[in-house]
Amino acid sequence: MNSISQNVIKHKVGLLNLAAELGNVSRACKVMGFSRDTFYRYQSAVESGGVEALID
């Protein structure tokens, strides 16, 4: 896995972690500039395929 892929994954996982920390998906998405739809796609990908599934 190259460094670009690692940075992308870190950013996506950061959104998931922030939402968990805040306990508020909407606020986490607003802070990080993502839509809620994107959050739920990332969450679904992690649940079905693990963190590796977040690679574009």
VMD Tcl script that draws the C-alpha trace (Angstrom):
set ca {
  {0.00 0.00 0.00}
  {1.46 3.34 -1.01}
  {1.50 6.50 1.07}
  {-1.34 8.13 -0.91}
  {-3.64 5.22 -0.12}
  {-2.63 5.35 3.52}
  {-3.42 9.08 3.71}
  {-6.82 8.56 2.09}
  {-7.64 5.80 4.54}
  {-6.49 7.91 7.51}
  {-8.76 10.75 6.42}
  {-11.78 8.46 5.99}
  {-11.16 6.64 9.27}
  {-10.73 10.05 10.91}
  {-14.30 10.91 9.94}
  {-15.59 7.65 11.41}
  {-13.60 8.15 14.60}
  {-14.70 11.77 15.00}
  {-18.35 10.78 14.65}
  {-17.88 8.11 17.31}
  {-16.06 10.54 19.60}
  {-18.64 13.30 19.22}
  {-21.58 10.92 19.21}
  {-22.99 13.01 16.36}
  {-22.62 12.06 12.70}
  {-23.99 15.35 11.38}
  {-21.54 17.45 13.38}
  {-18.57 15.27 12.42}
  {-19.50 15.54 8.75}
  {-19.86 19.31 8.98}
  {-16.47 19.67 10.71}
  {-14.67 17.51 8.15}
  {-16.59 18.68 5.09}
  {-18.25 15.38 4.17}
  {-21.89 14.57 3.50}
  {-23.76 12.19 5.77}
  {-24.26 9.92 2.76}
  {-20.49 9.67 2.40}
  {-20.12 8.87 6.10}
  {-22.60 6.01 5.87}
  {-20.90 4.65 2.71}
  {-17.56 4.62 4.55}
  {-19.14 3.02 7.61}
  {-20.78 0.32 5.49}
  {-17.52 -0.38 3.65}
  {-15.63 -0.85 6.93}
  {-18.34 -3.11 8.33}
  {-18.35 -5.32 5.26}
  {-14.69 -5.35 4.24}
  {-12.62 -3.80 6.98}
  {-10.48 -0.69 6.74}
  {-8.91 -1.94 3.51}
  {-12.31 -1.49 1.83}
  {-11.84 2.28 2.11}
  {-9.20 2.29 -0.61}
  {-10.68 3.96 -3.70}
}
mol new
graphics top color blue
foreach p $ca { graphics top sphere $p radius 0.5 }
foreach p [lrange $ca 0 end-1] q [lrange $ca 1 end] { graphics top cylinder $p $q radius 0.2 }
display resetview
